[in-house]
Each structure stands twice: as structure tokens, then as C-alpha cells.
Amino acid sequence: MDKNGKMQHQIEVMKKNRELVGMNRREFSEYMNIPLRTLEEWEAGRRKMPDYVLRLITYYISMEQLMKNRGIKVEEDLYEQNE
């Protein structure tokens, strides 16, 4: 895969991750603790994100969805109960 193809793939995966959790860019940036400008730059293809960051975000979103589907409390839910 060439450089442009790899960048386009990253953009598509990041957008799918965000859509899976049903959030806009601002919400997702706050949720994942990523600066909004950085997320915008990644999704616009003006800046390449490190491959490991995309893998970690994808893994986190996948595991969170799996846990919710199985009725397992996710980290955020547990924090809210303790407050």
C-alpha cells in the first residue's frame, strides 16, 4: 500500500471508530482525551497518526463495544458509581 493509500485507510478506520460510538469529533476527542485539533488533522489527512495509536483506539473501542453487548460494566460506568 502506498503512502496515500495508507493515510486514507487510517482516516476511514478512525471515522468508523468514531461512528461506532456515535460521537461527533468534539465528543470523541473529549472521550478519548485527544486534542480536537489533532483529531481534525488526522481525519482531514493533513497529519499522519502513529500506527500504534490507531491500533490502540480501535482495540479500545472494540473491547468497549464487546463489553457493553455482554452487559459488562465499562470503566466509565464504574467511575460514575463511585462518585
N, C-alpha and C positions, 0 to 999 in steps of 0.2 A: 504494500500500500504506500503510495507516495505521501509527501508531507501534507498536501491539501486534502487528500482523502482521509488521512488520519485525523486532521483537525476537524473535518466535517463529521466524522464518526464520533469524536468527543462531544461536539455540540449536540448531536442527536441524542446521545446517551444521557447527557446532563439534562436536557429538556424532558426526556422520558422520565428520569428520576423525579424531577420536579412535578411533572404531571401525575405521577403515581400517588404522590401525597396530596395532590390537589391544591397546590400553592402557587401564588404568583412569585415573581423574582424577589420582591421585598420580603415576603413572608418566609420564603425558602432561605434567603440569606440570613435572616434572624434565627431561624430554626437550626441551621447548620453552623451558625456563628462564622459566616464568611462575609467579608465586607461586600456590600451591594455592588459597588463599582467593580470589584474583582469578578463577581458572578456575571455582571453585564458584559465585561470584557471577554470572559470565557465564552459566553453564549453567542456573542457577536463575531467571534473568531479573530478578534484583534489581539488576543493574548492566549498562549497555549498553557493549559493547566498541566501540572505534572501528572504523568500516567498513574502514579500510586494514589494521588488524591481522588481521581475519578473512580479507581477501583474501590477505595475505602468508602466513598459516598455511596456507590452502587451497592456495596455489601451491606452497609448500614441500613439503607432504605429497604433492601430485600429482606433482611432479617427482621426489621421492624414490621413490615407487611405480613410476614410469616407468623410472627408472634401475635399480632392483632387478629389474624384469621383463626388462630388456635385459641384465642381468648386469654392469652398470656399478657400480663401487665407489662407495659414498656416502661423504660426508665423515667420518662416524663410523668407518667401516671403515678409512679411510686413516690416521686418527689412531691407532687401535689398533695398526696395523702398525709405526708409527714409535716406539712406546713400548718 
